[in-house]
């Protein structure tokens, strides 16, 4: 009698659990990972480890990492994963969106090196092939619908190209034949990451790639996003599912256009940067109740103010995507810096990376 795949899978899981349990007994008081990683860092059982197999720094201030995970890292196209690296002996975690197909065994990440970005600067300046990093679970709802649309518009700017590329590669792997228009904004031709992979996708019969350069010549379009660009290349945009990802300024302009034509319900957006805050009229104090720290309100986000006060709250993306920095606002009013929305409901969980205090605020940190 031949065992079914389900039976074999169940048996394999039980065997793995038994072996792991035995290893824990033999390795007590330490976890088996303490010893396994001495043999091979990729053998860890508590975390998914990946080895950097290639690094591309040809695009100014961008680092493209190709990772080979020890085991399959599952995600949906458009989602982000948590990347953990050790910098000066301290482990830090940040969220980045893979640009590979969700069916690919590799993970490709393109990271923009921000001037004050601890992890992004480390990856740009210090990461080398052979380094081992941690990969966390995938998260995020910036994903394609289960039933793929017959026509699709994708808009991105800068490093916001990564989740969009993942969508394109995933649809290609699925043999999707629906019409796809991809509109990407970059400063110059030299600032377009993964250009060779993009050209491969553009060669497909159902994919149209439109490049817009804000500071250079040679693209299909010139300048920052505006309604005329859509009218020129996708006049049918108002009736089409649209996904836009990039800097806050770009996604805000896209939302404005879709709102004007009554098509905002067809638009999904995700920001990779936050808008610049006006802190000139900040008043009041911020109380971090768990630590007993009180500081003058500078108008910056609660995460930035907590760090300035010497606290080290958990955080990942710093853009309101990953929910890692969620804390409880005990009292006071905060403003969502992405939307401008005010909220003063007491004892409410908020993301401190995208909320700034308005007057006196108490948050549990």
C-alpha positions, -999 to +999 in steps of 0.1 A: +000+000+000+014+034-010+010+063+014-008+094+002+010+127+000-009+140+030+001+109+050+037+113+040+037+150+049+021+143+083+047+116+090+075+139+080+063+167+103+060+142+132+095+129+126+109+165+124+091+174+157+105+143+174+141+150+162+138+187+172+125+177+207+154+153+211+179+180+201+164+204+226+168+179+254+204+172+245+213+209+240+196+222+272+199+249+286+205+264+251+184+261+220+197+237+193+202+267+170+231+277+193+250+246+181+235+242+146+246+277+135+282+268+144+281+241+117+261+262+092+242+294+099+215+283+075+205+253+097+187+275+123+152+261+131+137+291+149+143+315+120+145+315+082+181+323+073+192+333+038+226+338+022+234+368+000+245+353-033+248+385-054+249+423-048+243+449-075+251+485-067+251+499-103+221+522-096+232+552-076+223+549-039+204+516-045+215+481-034+199+450-051+204+419-030+198+384-043+192+360-014+190+322-013+169+312+017+176+279+035+139+271+030+111+285+009+101+320+020+064+322+010+048+356+002+022+371-022+034+394-049+033+430-035+039+420+002+069+428+022+092+406+043+113+415+073+150+414+068+172+411+099+209+421+100+234+425+127+251+460+128+278+466+154+266+436+174+230+446+175+203+429+154+180+453+134+149+445+114+135+464+084+107+456+059+114+454+022+093+441-007+107+413-029+108+420-066+108+384-076+078+362-085+060+347-055+069+313-071+106+319-072+130+302-048+152+332-046+144+366-029+156+398-047+154+430-027+162+465-039+170+489-010+175+527-014+203+539+009+188+568+030+213+593+044+203+584+080+192+549+074+211+526+097+202+493+079+200+507+044+234+523+047+249+491+061+236+471+032+249+496+007+283+501+023+291+468+040+270+438+028+290+412+008+281+380-010+282+351+015+267+371+044+238+355+062+206+374+071+173+366+087+140+366+069+107+371+087+072+363+077+056+381+048+029+407+055+009+434+038-023+438+018-009+455-013-016+424-033-033+414-065-069+400-063-072+362-064-091+366-097-065+383-119-080+413-139-082+412-177-066+447-177-043+462-151-024+494-146+007+495-124+024+528-113+056+531-093+083+556-085+119+550-072+123+519-050+085+515-051+092+495-083+099+464-062+064+452-053+052+461-088+080+440-104+070+411-081+034+414-095+047+415-131+069+384-126+042+365-108+017+372-135+042+361-161+049+328-142+011+322-142+009+326-179-014+356-175-024+371-209-044+401-198-032+436-208-008+452-184+006+487-185+035+496-162+043+533-157+075+539-137+090+572-126+127+577-121+151+607-121+172+595-151+177+562-170+206+554-147+182+554-117+160+525-130+168+494-109+168+459-124+166+473-159+175+441-176+147+422-159+123+450-168+133+448-204+126+411-204+090+417-191+085+445-217+092+420-244+061+401-235+032+407-259+007+417-232+030+440-212+036+477-220+064+494-200+063+532-200+093+550-184+090+586-172+121+606-163+118+636-140+154+649-146+166+633-178+158+626-214+151+594-233+120+582-216+085+578-230+074+607-207+091+636-191+085+652-156+065+642-125+032+624-126+002+643-138-032+635-154-019+642-189+005+612-186-024+588-180-044+604-208-015+599-232-007+562-225-037+547-207-068+568-215-089+539-201-073+542-167-105+552-149-121+519-156-091+497-147-078+482-114-047+503-106-018+497-081+005+526-073+036+524-050+063+549-044+071+582-025+042+598-007+041+627-031+036+604-061+008+583-045-010+614-033-011+629-068-023+596-082-051+594-056-061+630-064-065+622-101-086+591-094-107+610-069-114+637-096-127+611-121-147+591-094-124+560-097-107+560-063-124+527-056-103+511-083-070+523-068-047+507-043-017+526-030+014+520-008+039+546+002+077+540+006+083+574+021+064+597+044+055+633+036+076+661+052+060+673+084+054+709+093+066+710+130+066+748+134+034+749+154+040+719+177+029+724+214+024+704+245+043+674+260+046+637+252+045+613+281+059+578+276+040+562+304+058+528+306+092+544+310+082+575+328+099+598+303+083+632+295+095+654+266+084+685+248+064+678+217+085+686+187+058+678+161+077+647+147+062+613+147+059+595+181+086+570+170+111+598+162+103+615+195+107+583+214+141+577+199+151+613+205+142+607+242+165+577+244+139+550+240+142+521+216+107+510+206+103+481+182+099+492+146+104+478+111+093+498+080+089+533+095+061+538+069+030+524+087+031+491+067+043+464+090+025+473+123+057+463+143+057+496+162+020+495+173+016+510+208-014+522+229-022+559+229-035+564+264-047+600+260-045+630+237-048+635+200-026+623+171-025+630+134-019+603+108+009+619+088-001+601+056-037+611+055-039+641+080-067+623+099-070+632+136-079+607+163-084+612+200-100+580+211-083+570+244-066+536+249-063+530+212-036+510+194-017+532+169+013+529+147+038+554+162+059+556+130+030+574+112+013+592+140+024+626+153+011+641+186-012+672+185-008+689+218-004+668+250-003+630+243+004+600+265+016+568+248+025+535+264+062+532+258 
